Amino acid sequence: MVTPTNSNSDAASLSVKRELLVAAPTKKTHQPSVKPMHIGTKVTPHNLCALNWQAKGHQREPASAFALYWNNLSASIKEEYK
């Protein structure tokens, strides 16, 4: 014997299942580096500034600290390294 089902509860159940199956993708966030900075071998304004920055006592600072420093430099100071 077949028992009648409530179509509203079936629709709600289907809606919940659909939400669970189509979960929002998790966004991976970039973790800042904690390793000491490694300077490349090319002669670029970025690398020259990094050498100068390390010479001023930042040998153990991570690359993320230098990136913050570099991004906050004014354009005129960056021009000096060209």
Residue pairs with C-beta under 8 A, 6 or more apart in sequence:
32 62
32 64
33 62
33 63
33 64
34 62
34 64
35 62
35 63
36 59
36 60
36 61
36 62
37 50
37 54
37 58
37 61
37 62
37 63
37 65
37 66
38 63
39 47
39 50
39 51
39 54
40 47
45 78
45 81
45 82
46 70
46 81
48 81
49 70
49 73
49 78
49 81
50 66
50 70
52 81
53 61
53 66
53 69
54 61
58 65
58 66
70 78
